[in-house]
Amino acid sequence: MAAARMVSVSTFAGTHVRPSCHVSAARRGPRRARLAVSSAAGGSPLTVLVTGAGGRTGQIVYKKLKESADQFVSRGLVRTEESKGKIGGADDVFVGDIRDPASIARAIEGIDALIILTSAVPKMKPGFDPTKGGRPEFYFEEGSYPEQVDWIGQKNQIDAAKSIGVKQVVLVGSMGGTDVNHPLNMLGNANILVWKRKAEQYLADSGLPYTIIRAGGLQDKDGGVRELIVGKDDEILKTETKTIARADVAQVCIQALLFDEARFKAFDLASKPEGEGAPTTDFGALFSQVNTRF
């Protein structure tokens, strides 16, 4: 097996930049969700498959769907039996490899909507000691490079979803894709944001109803307590509000299935610090502020 490629990476200090124009949505009173992909209000629950359900964000989405059994029938797709066990090992969790279309066919069969949360994961080269200075090196395991996972793997999922006529695909990506020199692209010299962007474009061109969410820096914090911000073309990265709780990303994924305003749209997503503004509760208003298809 060929050795994994490695590269040194470094962080850089950002400068204070005057905030660019972006939009946010906070508490504006109750608003009735229009079920974007259900046959009718009060009809059968939507069957939704979450891929990458063993990941930190995927676990939250899968759990939230199960907690809303009146609206959704949840399914999960993970890569290993170990990951399946971590999220409860239920029969609605399938084990498959997104790089192999045949192995994910059973999971996708009969679903109404697909939430894609799969991503290549860089690993730190063993032996790094921060007390000695220097920079850590990162690599991707052979067969698990972004090209294989974030491009081919996501393309396989989109193709499978299209073949059965799913009514909505939600794809979670990352901000930074407009900059080929972004530090994330340097991880393992693997251009992860380039491949993510290619998959996003493929989805936008697929003809399927879609929502592309380019999340900011993901944080393991409670959701539902911050005002969410949407933007485009990485404008949010020029501001100081460029992070978001994984739980809030999970909530936006699910809400995107419920509102027509979220369909055929792509946007960056972050949040204000807790205590600034009012927690976002009107997701229809949030999606309505987005006017970009890609």
C-alpha positions in Angstrom: 0.0 0.0 0.0 1.4 3.4 -0.9 2.4 5.6 1.9 0.1 8.4 2.8 1.2 11.9 1.7 2.1 14.4 4.5 2.6 18.1 4.6 3.4 20.7 7.2 0.7 23.2 7.9 0.5 26.3 10.0 -2.1 28.6 11.3 -2.0 32.3 10.6 -3.3 35.2 12.6 -6.3 36.9 11.1 -6.5 40.7 11.0 -9.5 42.6 12.1 -11.7 43.3 9.1 -14.7 45.5 9.0 -17.7 43.2 8.9 -19.1 42.7 5.4 -22.8 42.8 4.7 -24.6 39.6 5.7 -28.1 38.9 6.8 -29.5 37.2 9.9 -32.8 36.1 11.2 -33.9 36.1 14.8 -37.2 35.8 16.7 -39.9 37.2 14.6 -42.9 35.4 16.0 -44.2 32.0 15.0 -44.3 31.1 11.3 -45.9 28.0 9.9 -43.6 25.6 8.1 -44.6 24.7 4.6 -43.6 21.0 4.2 -41.4 21.2 1.2 -41.1 17.5 0.5 -44.1 15.9 2.1 -47.1 14.9 0.0 -49.4 16.9 2.2 -49.6 18.5 5.6 -50.4 15.8 8.1 -49.4 13.1 5.7 -47.0 10.2 6.2 -43.7 11.1 7.9 -40.7 11.7 5.6 -38.1 8.9 5.4 -34.8 10.7 5.7 -31.3 9.2 5.4 -28.4 10.8 7.2 -25.0 9.8 5.8 -22.0 10.3 8.0 -24.4 9.5 10.9 -21.5 8.4 13.1 -19.8 11.8 12.9 -20.2 14.5 15.6 -22.7 16.5 13.6 -24.3 13.4 12.0 -25.1 11.9 15.3 -27.0 15.1 16.3 -29.0 15.1 13.1 -29.9 11.4 13.4 -31.0 11.9 17.0 -33.1 15.0 16.2 -34.9 13.1 13.5 -35.7 10.3 15.8 -37.0 12.7 18.4 -39.5 14.0 15.7 -41.1 10.7 14.8 -44.3 12.4 13.9 -42.5 14.2 11.0 -39.7 11.9 10.1 -38.6 8.3 9.8 -34.9 8.4 10.4 -32.2 6.3 8.8 -28.4 6.5 9.3 -25.5 5.4 7.2 -22.1 4.7 8.8 -18.9 3.2 7.5 -18.3 0.6 10.3 -20.1 -1.6 12.8 -18.2 0.2 15.5 -19.8 3.5 14.4 -23.2 1.9 14.3 -22.8 0.8 17.9 -21.9 4.3 18.9 -25.3 5.6 17.8 -27.3 2.8 19.3 -27.0 0.0 16.8 -30.6 0.2 15.7 -31.9 -1.6 12.6 -32.4 1.8 10.8 -28.6 2.3 10.8 -26.9 0.9 7.7 -23.3 0.1 7.3 -21.8 1.0 3.9 -19.0 2.6 2.0 -20.0 5.7 0.0 -17.1 5.0 -2.4 -19.0 1.8 -3.4 -22.4 2.6 -4.9 -23.6 -1.0 -4.4 -22.9 -0.9 -0.7 -25.2 2.1 0.0 -28.1 1.0 -2.2 -30.1 -0.6 0.6 -29.8 2.5 2.8 -31.1 4.8 0.1 -33.9 2.6 -1.2 -37.3 4.2 -0.5 -36.1 7.4 1.1 -37.8 10.8 0.6 -34.8 13.0 1.5 -31.1 12.7 2.0 -28.8 14.7 4.3 -25.2 14.3 3.4 -22.7 14.8 6.2 -19.8 12.6 5.0 -16.4 14.1 4.9 -12.8 13.0 4.6 -11.0 13.3 8.0 -7.3 14.3 8.2 -5.1 12.7 10.8 -2.2 14.2 12.7 1.2 12.5 12.1 2.2 10.7 15.3 5.1 12.2 17.3 4.1 15.9 17.3 5.1 17.6 20.6 3.7 21.1 20.9 6.2 21.8 23.7 9.1 21.5 21.2 7.7 24.0 18.8 7.3 23.4 15.1 4.2 22.6 13.2 2.1 19.4 13.2 1.8 17.4 10.0 -1.4 15.9 8.7 -2.3 13.1 6.3 -5.2 11.2 4.9 -5.3 7.4 5.1 -4.8 5.7 1.7 -8.2 5.4 0.1 -9.8 8.1 2.2 -8.5 11.2 0.5 -11.0 14.1 -0.1 -11.1 13.3 -3.8 -12.4 9.8 -3.0 -14.7 10.8 -0.1 -15.8 14.4 -0.7 -16.0 14.1 -4.5 -16.5 10.5 -5.6 -18.4 9.4 -2.4 -20.7 12.4 -2.5 -21.3 12.0 -6.2 -22.3 8.4 -5.6 -24.8 9.5 -3.1 -26.3 12.2 -5.3 -26.5 9.7 -8.2 -28.2 7.1 -6.1 -30.7 9.7 -4.7 -31.5 10.9 -8.3 -32.0 7.3 -9.5 -34.9 6.9 -7.0 -36.3 10.4 -7.3 -35.7 11.8 -3.9 -37.5 15.0 -3.1 -34.7 16.9 -1.4 -31.0 16.6 -0.8 -29.3 18.6 2.0 -25.5 18.8 1.6 -23.3 20.2 4.4 -20.0 21.6 3.2 -17.6 24.2 4.5 -16.9 27.9 4.1 -13.6 28.7 2.4 -14.3 27.1 -0.9 -13.8 30.3 -2.9 -10.1 30.4 -1.9 -7.9 27.7 -3.4 -5.2 28.8 -1.0 -7.3 28.3 2.1 -5.3 26.5 4.8 -7.8 23.6 4.8 -6.7 22.8 1.3 -3.1 22.4 2.6 -4.0 19.6 5.0 -2.3 16.5 3.5 -1.9 18.5 0.3 -5.3 17.1 -0.6 -7.4 20.2 -1.6 -10.4 19.2 0.6 -12.4 22.3 -0.1 -11.8 22.0 -3.9 -13.3 18.6 -3.9 -16.2 19.6 -1.6 -16.9 22.5 -4.0 -17.0 20.2 -7.0 -19.5 17.9 -5.3 -21.7 21.0 -4.4 -21.6 22.0 -8.0 -22.6 18.5 -9.1 -25.6 18.6 -6.8 -26.6 22.0 -8.0 -26.5 20.8 -11.6 -28.3 17.5 -10.8 -31.8 18.8 -11.2 -32.7 17.5 -7.7 -34.2 20.0 -5.2 -31.2 20.8 -2.9 -30.0 22.9 0.0 -26.2 23.4 0.3 -25.1 24.6 3.7 -21.5 25.8 3.9 -20.9 25.8 7.7 -18.4 27.9 9.5 -16.0 26.6 12.2 -17.9 23.8 14.0 -18.2 24.0 17.8 -19.4 21.4 20.3 -21.8 23.8 22.0 -25.5 23.8 22.8 -27.8 24.8 19.9 -30.8 27.0 19.8 -29.3 29.9 21.9 -27.7 32.0 19.2 -28.8 34.2 16.3 -27.9 32.5 13.0 -26.3 34.3 10.1 -26.4 33.4 6.4 -24.1 34.8 3.8 -22.5 34.0 0.4 -19.1 33.7 -1.2 -17.2 33.5 2.1 -18.1 37.0 3.1 -18.6 35.8 6.6 -15.0 34.8 6.9 -14.0 38.4 6.8 -15.9 39.0 10.0 -15.5 37.9 13.6 -18.7 35.8 13.5 -17.5 32.8 11.6 -18.3 29.8 13.9 -21.4 27.8 14.6 -22.5 25.1 17.0 -22.9 21.6 15.4 -26.3 21.5 17.0 -27.4 24.6 15.1 -26.1 23.1 11.8 -28.1 20.0 12.6 -31.2 22.0 13.2 -30.8 23.9 9.9 -30.4 20.7 8.0 -33.7 19.4 9.4 -35.5 22.7 8.9 -34.4 22.8 5.3 -36.6 19.8 4.7 -39.6 21.7 5.9 -39.5 25.0 4.1 -39.9 25.7 0.4 -37.8 28.7 1.0 -34.7 26.5 1.5 -35.0 24.7 -1.9 -32.5 25.3 -4.7 -30.3 27.5 -2.5 -26.7 27.5 -1.2 -25.4 29.6 1.6 -22.8 30.1 4.2 -23.9 29.6 7.8 -22.5 31.0 11.1 -23.9 32.5 14.3 -23.5 35.5 16.5 -21.9 35.0 19.9 -24.4 33.8 22.5 -26.1 36.9 24.1 -25.8 39.0 20.9 -29.1 39.3 19.1 -32.0 36.9 19.7 -31.9 33.1 19.1 -33.2 32.2 15.6 -36.6 30.5 15.7 -38.1 31.6 12.3 -36.3 29.4 9.8 -38.6 30.3 7.0 -37.4 33.9 7.4 -33.8 32.8 7.6 -34.0 30.8 4.3 -35.9 33.6 2.6 -32.9 35.9 3.0 -30.9 33.6 0.8 -31.0 34.4 -2.9 -28.1 32.4 -4.2 -28.4 29.1 -6.0 -24.7 28.4 -5.7 
